[in-house]
Amino acid sequence: VDVFVPVLHGSYGEDGCVQGALELAGAAYVGCGVTASAIGMNKRVTKIVAAHAGVPIVPWVSVERGVLDHGHAWLADVPARVAASFGWPVIVKPCNLGSSAGVSVAANAGELVAGILKVFEFDVEALVEPFIKNRLEINVAVAGLEQPVASVTEMPVTSQASPLTFAEK
């Protein structure tokens, strides 16, 4: 094999694990390296890096699964923090997964808690953000550090009422 083309999606495919294994094996591969892949897969870390670079980001609240170890006191704290930070509705998503596994929209505290518990079935961290109505999603790839080059943009086809899901429509 001259070069590997890691065309993989989700955990262990685009989070830097495969890239790390290929580097350990001394194998050539295309695409992002370990660090860029790991950062890109973690939505909270991506937000921090993007904000540091001056990119406007949507505010968020992060909830780690460890809160479950503290009993149910967090049930009152998290919805109150979310409501004070940006109100309702919100989108609740796994921090470290691709696509939309575990994603839900919450219009109140009860739905938020249910959404966070759903995320914990898939991931160790939930990310809560304001649900943006009339949003426009545009995907673009950028390659290079010295002279970055942007790809052609694409707009996924989706309903404005809900996020992309695996559910049949």
C-alpha positions in Angstrom: 0.0 0.0 0.0 1.4 3.4 -1.0 -1.1 5.6 0.7 -4.2 5.2 2.8 -7.3 7.3 2.1 -9.3 7.3 5.4 -12.8 7.8 4.2 -14.4 7.1 7.5 -17.2 8.9 9.4 -17.7 9.3 13.1 -15.9 8.0 16.2 -12.5 6.3 15.5 -12.8 7.4 11.8 -12.5 11.1 11.8 -11.4 11.9 15.4 -7.7 11.2 14.9 -7.6 7.6 16.1 -7.1 6.1 12.6 -4.7 8.8 11.7 -2.7 8.1 14.9 -2.6 4.4 14.2 -1.3 5.1 10.6 1.4 7.5 12.0 2.5 4.8 14.5 2.8 2.4 11.6 4.7 4.9 9.6 2.1 4.7 6.9 1.3 7.6 4.5 -2.3 8.9 4.4 -4.3 11.8 3.1 -6.4 14.3 5.0 -6.1 15.9 8.3 -3.6 14.8 10.9 -4.2 13.6 14.4 -4.5 17.1 16.1 -6.8 18.7 13.5 -9.0 15.6 13.4 -9.3 15.4 17.2 -10.0 19.2 17.5 -12.5 19.1 14.7 -14.4 16.2 16.2 -14.8 17.9 19.6 -17.4 20.6 19.2 -16.5 22.4 22.4 -12.8 22.5 21.6 -13.5 23.6 18.0 -15.6 26.5 19.4 -12.7 27.5 21.7 -10.1 27.4 18.9 -12.4 29.2 16.5 -13.2 31.9 19.0 -9.5 32.4 19.7 -9.0 32.9 15.9 -11.7 35.5 15.8 -14.4 33.5 14.3 -17.9 34.4 15.6 -19.5 31.4 17.4 -22.8 30.5 18.9 -22.7 30.6 22.8 -23.0 27.2 24.5 -23.2 25.4 27.8 -21.3 22.2 28.3 -22.5 19.4 30.6 -20.2 16.4 31.4 -21.6 13.0 32.3 -19.8 13.3 35.6 -22.7 15.5 36.8 -24.7 12.3 37.3 -22.2 11.3 40.0 -23.4 14.4 42.0 -27.0 13.2 42.4 -30.0 15.1 41.0 -29.0 18.5 42.2 -27.8 19.3 38.7 -31.3 18.9 37.3 -32.2 22.3 38.7 -28.8 24.0 37.9 -28.4 23.1 34.2 -31.8 24.3 33.0 -31.5 27.5 35.0 -28.1 28.2 33.5 -29.3 27.5 30.0 -32.4 29.7 30.5 -30.3 32.5 31.9 -27.6 32.2 29.1 -29.8 32.1 26.0 -33.4 31.0 26.7 -35.5 28.5 24.8 -35.6 26.6 22.5 -32.1 25.0 22.5 -30.4 22.3 20.6 -28.7 19.5 22.6 -26.0 17.4 21.0 -23.1 15.1 21.8 -19.9 17.0 22.0 -17.7 14.3 20.4 -19.8 12.7 17.7 -20.3 13.5 14.1 -23.7 13.8 12.2 -26.7 13.9 14.4 -26.8 10.8 16.6 -28.2 11.9 19.9 -29.3 15.4 18.8 -32.5 16.8 20.1 -34.3 20.2 20.3 -35.6 21.2 23.8 -38.3 23.9 24.4 -38.2 23.7 28.2 -36.3 22.4 31.2 -37.9 18.9 31.1 -37.0 18.4 27.4 -33.5 19.7 28.1 -32.9 17.1 30.8 -34.2 14.4 28.6 -32.0 15.6 25.8 -28.9 15.6 28.0 -29.7 12.1 29.2 -30.1 11.0 25.6 -26.7 12.4 24.8 -25.1 10.5 27.6 -26.2 7.3 25.9 -23.7 8.2 23.1 -21.1 10.5 24.6 -19.5 11.7 27.9 -20.3 15.4 27.2 -23.4 17.3 26.0 -23.3 20.6 24.3 -26.3 22.9 24.6 -26.7 25.9 22.2 -29.5 28.2 21.3 -31.7 26.8 18.5 -31.3 29.2 15.6 -34.4 29.6 13.5 -34.0 30.4 9.8 -30.4 29.3 10.0 -28.3 28.8 6.9 -25.9 25.8 7.0 -22.9 26.0 4.7 -20.1 23.4 4.6 -16.6 24.3 3.5 -13.2 22.7 3.9 -10.0 24.7 4.3 -6.5 23.2 3.6 -3.1 24.7 4.5 -1.7 26.9 7.1 0.7 29.3 5.3 -1.7 29.9 2.4 -5.1 28.5 3.3 -7.2 27.4 0.4 -11.0 27.0 0.8 -13.1 24.5 -1.1 -16.3 25.1 -3.0 -19.1 25.5 -0.5 -22.2 23.2 -0.2 -25.5 23.6 1.5 -27.0 20.4 3.0 -30.7 20.0 2.2 -32.7 19.9 5.5 -35.8 21.2 7.1 -35.4 24.5 9.1 -37.7 23.0 11.7 -35.3 20.3 12.9 -31.7 19.2 12.6 -30.5 16.5 10.3 -31.3 13.1 11.7 -31.0 9.4 10.8 -34.8 9.1 11.0 -36.6 8.2 7.8 -38.9 11.0 6.6 
